[in-house]
Amino acid sequence: MAKTKQFTIAIDNQPGAVAAIARALGDAKVNILSLLGTAQGTAGSVQFIVDDARRAKKALDAARIAFQETPAEACDLPNKPGALAQCLAKLAAKGVNLNSIHATAAKGGKKAVIVYTAEAAAKTATASA
């Protein structure tokens, strides 16, 4: 497992909201490695990890996009049935209570990646423009 930072941004549920975030990061040469977006009604949130958290913070600040930064873990898994269940069972046995989780795998790829934040990592650094 690799320690990383997860960024969370509150957004309005409207066309272009996520695109503005992606543009600010892309223009700063920050690569988004994993992303999850959800919406309910007129509001939503986007959670993501990047290849360079320091550069991402600078880009988001420059674009005046408020964000929350939370310690997270990223873990590579085999891309096969049961791998996620096995990983989550190990975390549960260690007493890890998940606050958020998202996963991705390319079709036909040999590995999947999960990103999670845990209750023990609930101390967050909040930044805003």
MIDOSE-1310 file (N, C-alpha, C; in nm, 2 decimals, decimal comma, always signed):
residues 129
makt	+0,08/-0,12/+0,00/+0,00/+0,00/+0,00/+0,09/+0,12/+0,00; +0,04/+0,22/-0,07/+0,12/+0,35/-0,08/+0,04/+0,46/-0,02; +0,10/+0,54/+0,06/+0,04/+0,65/+0,12/+0,03/+0,76/+0,01; -0,09/+0,83/+0,01/-0,11/+0,94/-0,08/-0,20/+1,04/-0,02
kqft	-0,24/+1,13/-0,10/-0,34/+1,24/-0,05/-0,46/+1,23/-0,14; -0,58/+1,24/-0,08/-0,70/+1,24/-0,16/-0,75/+1,39/-0,15; -0,79/+1,44/-0,26/-0,85/+1,57/-0,26/-1,00/+1,56/-0,28; -1,07/+1,64/-0,21/-1,22/+1,64/-0,22/-1,26/+1,78/-0,24
iaid	-1,35/+1,80/-0,34/-1,39/+1,93/-0,38/-1,55/+1,93/-0,39; -1,61/+2,02/-0,32/-1,76/+2,04/-0,33/-1,79/+2,11/-0,46; -1,88/+2,06/-0,54/-1,92/+2,13/-0,67/-2,07/+2,15/-0,68; -2,10/+2,24/-0,77/-2,24/+2,25/-0,81/-2,27/+2,14/-0,91
nqpg	-2,38/+2,08/-0,91/-2,42/+1,98/-1,01/-2,47/+2,05/-1,13; -2,37/+2,08/-1,22/-2,40/+2,15/-1,34/-2,29/+2,12/-1,45; -2,32/+2,13/-1,58/-2,23/+2,09/-1,68/-2,10/+2,18/-1,67; -1,99/+2,11/-1,68/-1,86/+2,18/-1,68/-1,79/+2,19/-1,54
avaa	-1,86/+2,15/-1,43/-1,81/+2,16/-1,30/-1,68/+2,08/-1,28; -1,69/+1,95/-1,32/-1,57/+1,87/-1,31/-1,46/+1,90/-1,42; -1,51/+1,95/-1,53/-1,42/+1,99/-1,64/-1,33/+2,10/-1,59; -1,38/+2,19/-1,51/-1,30/+2,31/-1,47/-1,19/+2,26/-1,38
iara	-1,22/+2,16/-1,29/-1,11/+2,10/-1,20/-1,01/+2,03/-1,29; -1,05/+1,95/-1,38/-0,96/+1,88/-1,47/-0,87/+1,97/-1,55; -0,93/+2,08/-1,60/-0,86/+2,18/-1,68/-0,75/+2,24/-1,59; -0,78/+2,29/-1,47/-0,69/+2,35/-1,38/-0,57/+2,26/-1,35
lgda	-0,60/+2,13/-1,33/-0,49/+2,04/-1,30/-0,41/+2,00/-1,43; -0,48/+1,98/-1,53/-0,41/+1,95/-1,66/-0,32/+2,06/-1,71; -0,37/+2,19/-1,69/-0,29/+2,30/-1,73/-0,16/+2,31/-1,65; -0,17/+2,26/-1,53/-0,05/+2,26/-1,44/+0,03/+2,13/-1,45
kvni	+0,00/+2,05/-1,55/+0,07/+1,92/-1,58/+0,06/+1,82/-1,46; -0,06/+1,83/-1,39/-0,09/+1,73/-1,28/-0,17/+1,62/-1,34; -0,13/+1,50/-1,32/-0,20/+1,38/-1,38/-0,30/+1,33/-1,27; -0,43/+1,32/-1,31/-0,53/+1,26/-1,22/-0,52/+1,11/-1,23
lsll	-0,49/+1,04/-1,12/-0,47/+0,89/-1,12/-0,60/+0,82/-1,09; -0,69/+0,88/-1,01/-0,81/+0,81/-0,98/-0,91/+0,92/-0,95; -1,04/+0,90/-0,98/-1,14/+1,01/-0,96/-1,27/+0,94/-0,94; -1,35/+1,00/-0,84/-1,49/+0,96/-0,82/-1,57/+1,09/-0,80
gtaq	-1,68/+1,10/-0,87/-1,77/+1,21/-0,85/-1,91/+1,16/-0,82; -1,98/+1,23/-0,73/-2,11/+1,20/-0,70/-2,19/+1,33/-0,69; -2,32/+1,31/-0,72/-2,41/+1,43/-0,71/-2,54/+1,39/-0,65; -2,60/+1,48/-0,58/-2,74/+1,46/-0,53/-2,81/+1,59/-0,53
gtag	-2,91/+1,60/-0,61/-2,98/+1,73/-0,63/-2,89/+1,83/-0,70; -2,87/+1,95/-0,64/-2,80/+2,05/-0,71/-2,65/+2,06/-0,66; -2,61/+1,97/-0,58/-2,47/+1,97/-0,53/-2,41/+1,84/-0,55; -2,27/+1,84/-0,54/-2,20/+1,71/-0,56/-2,06/+1,73/-0,50
svqf	-1,98/+1,62/-0,52/-1,84/+1,63/-0,47/-1,76/+1,54/-0,57; -1,63/+1,58/-0,57/-1,54/+1,50/-0,65/-1,42/+1,47/-0,56; -1,38/+1,34/-0,56/-1,27/+1,29/-0,48/-1,17/+1,24/-0,58; -1,04/+1,27/-0,56/-0,94/+1,22/-0,66/-0,80/+1,22/-0,59
ivdd	-0,71/+1,14/-0,66/-0,57/+1,14/-0,62/-0,49/+1,18/-0,75; -0,38/+1,23/-0,73/-0,29/+1,28/-0,84/-0,15/+1,24/-0,83; -0,07/+1,26/-0,93/+0,07/+1,22/-0,93/+0,16/+1,31/-0,85; +0,11/+1,44/-0,82/+0,19/+1,53/-0,75/+0,10/+1,62/-0,67
arra	+0,08/+1,59/-0,54/-0,01/+1,66/-0,46/+0,03/+1,81/-0,44; +0,16/+1,83/-0,42/+0,21/+1,97/-0,40/+0,17/+2,06/-0,52; +0,20/+2,01/-0,64/+0,16/+2,09/-0,76/+0,01/+2,10/-0,78; -0,06/+2,00/-0,74/-0,21/+2,01/-0,74/-0,26/+2,12/-0,65
kkal	-0,21/+2,12/-0,53/-0,25/+2,23/-0,44/-0,23/+2,37/-0,50; -0,11/+2,39/-0,56/-0,08/+2,52/-0,62/-0,18/+2,55/-0,73; -0,21/+2,45/-0,81/-0,30/+2,47/-0,93/-0,44/+2,50/-0,88; -0,49/+2,43/-0,78/-0,62/+2,45/-0,73/-0,63/+2,59/-0,66
daar	-0,53/+2,62/-0,59/-0,52/+2,76/-0,52/-0,52/+2,87/-0,63; -0,44/+2,85/-0,73/-0,43/+2,95/-0,84/-0,57/+2,97/-0,91; -0,64/+2,85/-0,93/-0,77/+2,86/-0,99/-0,89/+2,90/-0,90; -0,85/+2,92/-0,77/-0,95/+2,96/-0,67/-1,05/+2,85/-0,65
iafq	-1,01/+2,73/-0,65/-1,09/+2,61/-0,63/-1,07/+2,56/-0,49; -1,17/+2,57/-0,40/-1,15/+2,52/-0,26/-1,15/+2,37/-0,26; -1,06/+2,32/-0,17/-1,05/+2,17/-0,16/-1,02/+2,13/-0,02; -1,04/+2,00/+0,01/-1,00/+1,94/+0,13/-0,90/+1,83/+0,10
etpa	-0,80/+1,82/+0,17/-0,69/+1,72/+0,15/-0,69/+1,62/+0,27; -0,70/+1,49/+0,24/-0,71/+1,39/+0,34/-0,60/+1,28/+0,31; -0,53/+1,23/+0,41/-0,44/+1,12/+0,39/-0,52/+1,00/+0,34; -0,46/+0,93/+0,25/-0,53/+0,81/+0,19/-0,42/+0,70/+0,16
eacd	-0,47/+0,59/+0,13/-0,39/+0,47/+0,09/-0,43/+0,43/-0,05; -0,34/+0,39/-0,13/-0,36/+0,33/-0,26/-0,30/+0,20/-0,26; -0,38/+0,10/-0,31/-0,33/-0,04/-0,31/-0,36/-0,11/-0,44; -0,26/-0,17/-0,50/-0,27/-0,25/-0,62/-0,32/-0,39/-0,58
lpnk	-0,42/-0,44/-0,66/-0,48/-0,57/-0,64/-0,47/-0,64/-0,78; -0,48/-0,78/-0,77/-0,50/-0,85/-0,90/-0,64/-0,82/-0,95; -0,65/-0,81/-1,08/-0,78/-0,78/-1,14/-0,85/-0,91/-1,16; -0,91/-0,97/-1,05/-0,98/-1,09/-1,06/-1,09/-1,10/-0,95
pgal	-1,19/-1,18/-0,97/-1,30/-1,19/-0,88/-1,25/-1,23/-0,74; -1,30/-1,16/-0,64/-1,26/-1,19/-0,50/-1,14/-1,11/-0,44; -1,06/-1,05/-0,53/-0,94/-0,98/-0,48/-0,98/-0,86/-0,39; -1,08/-0,79/-0,43/-1,13/-0,67/-0,34/-1,18/-0,72/-0,21
aqcl	-1,26/-0,83/-0,21/-1,32/-0,88/-0,09/-1,21/-0,93/+0,01; -1,10/-0,99/-0,05/-0,99/-1,04/+0,03/-0,92/-0,92/+0,10; -0,89/-0,82/+0,02/-0,82/-0,70/+0,07/-0,90/-0,63/+0,18; -1,04/-0,61/+0,15/-1,12/-0,55/+0,25/-1,14/-0,63/+0,38
akla	-1,13/-0,76/+0,37/-1,14/-0,85/+0,49/-1,02/-0,83/+0,57; -0,90/-0,81/+0,51/-0,78/-0,79/+0,58/-0,78/-0,65/+0,66; -0,83/-0,55/+0,59/-0,84/-0,42/+0,65/-0,94/-0,43/+0,77; -1,05/-0,50/+0,75/-1,15/-0,51/+0,86/-1,09/-0,58/+0,98
akgv	-1,01/-0,69/+0,95/-0,95/-0,76/+1,06/-0,85/-0,68/+1,14; -0,80/-0,58/+1,08/-0,71/-0,48/+1,14/-0,78/-0,37/+1,21; -0,91/-0,37/+1,20/-0,99/-0,27/+1,26/-1,00/-0,14/+1,19; -0,97/-0,14/+1,06/-0,98/-0,02/+0,97/-1,12/+0,01/+0,93
nlns	-1,17/+0,12/+0,97/-1,31/+0,17/+0,94/-1,29/+0,27/+0,82; -1,34/+0,23/+0,70/-1,33/+0,31/+0,58/-1,43/+0,43/+0,59; -1,37/+0,54/+0,55/-1,46/+0,66/+0,53/-1,50/+0,68/+0,39; -1,41/+0,64/+0,30/-1,44/+0,65/+0,15/-1,35/+0,54/+0,08
ihat	-1,40/+0,50/-0,03/-1,33/+0,40/-0,11/-1,37/+0,42/-0,26; -1,28/+0,41/-0,35/-1,31/+0,39/-0,49/-1,20/+0,31/-0,55; -1,24/+0,24/-0,66/-1,15/+0,15/-0,72/-1,17/+0,16/-0,88; -1,06/+0,12/-0,95/-1,07/+0,12/-1,09/-0,98/+0,01/-1,15
aakg	-1,02/-0,04/-1,26/-0,94/-0,14/-1,33/-0,97/-0,13/-1,48; -0,87/-0,14/-1,56/-0,89/-0,14/-1,71/-0,94/-0,28/-1,75; -1,04/-0,28/-1,84/-1,09/-0,41/-1,89/-0,98/-0,48/-1,95; -0,96/-0,61/-1,91/-0,85/-0,69/-1,96/-0,72/-0,66/-1,89
gkka	-0,71/-0,56/-1,80/-0,59/-0,53/-1,73/-0,56/-0,63/-1,62; -0,43/-0,64/-1,59/-0,39/-0,75/-1,49/-0,40/-0,70/-1,34; -0,42/-0,56/-1,32/-0,43/-0,51/-1,19/-0,54/-0,41/-1,18; -0,59/-0,40/-1,05/-0,69/-0,30/-1,02/-0,62/-0,21/-0,91
vivy	-0,67/-0,09/-0,89/-0,62/+0,00/-0,79/-0,74/+0,04/-0,70; -0,73/+0,03/-0,57/-0,83/+0,09/-0,48/-0,76/+0,20/-0,40; -0,84/+0,30/-0,37/-0,80/+0,42/-0,29/-0,90/+0,43/-0,18; -0,85/+0,44/-0,06/-0,94/+0,46/+0,05/-0,89/+0,55/+0,16
taea	-0,98/+0,61/+0,23/-0,95/+0,69/+0,35/-1,01/+0,62/+0,46; -0,95/+0,63/+0,58/-0,99/+0,56/+0,70/-1,02/+0,65/+0,81; -1,10/+0,60/+0,91/-1,13/+0,68/+1,02/-1,01/+0,72/+1,10; -0,90/+0,64/+1,11/-0,78/+0,68/+1,18/-0,71/+0,79/+1,11
aakt	-0,74/+0,81/+0,98/-0,68/+0,92/+0,90/-0,77/+1,04/+0,89; -0,87/+1,05/+0,98/-0,97/+1,15/+0,97/-0,92/+1,29/+0,99; -0,80/+1,31/+1,05/-0,75/+1,45/+1,06/-0,72/+1,50/+0,92; -0,78/+1,60/+0,88/-0,77/+1,65/+0,75/-0,71/+1,79/+0,75
atas	-0,64/+1,82/+0,64/-0,59/+1,96/+0,62/-0,69/+2,02/+0,52; -0,74/+2,13/+0,55/-0,84/+2,20/+0,47/-0,77/+2,33/+0,41; -0,79/+2,34/+0,28/-0,74/+2,46/+0,21/-0,85/+2,53/+0,13; -0,84/+2,65/+0,12/-0,94/+2,72/+0,03/-0,87/+2,84/-0,03
a	-0,93/+2,89/-0,14/-0,87/+3,00/-0,21/-0,91/+3,13/-0,14
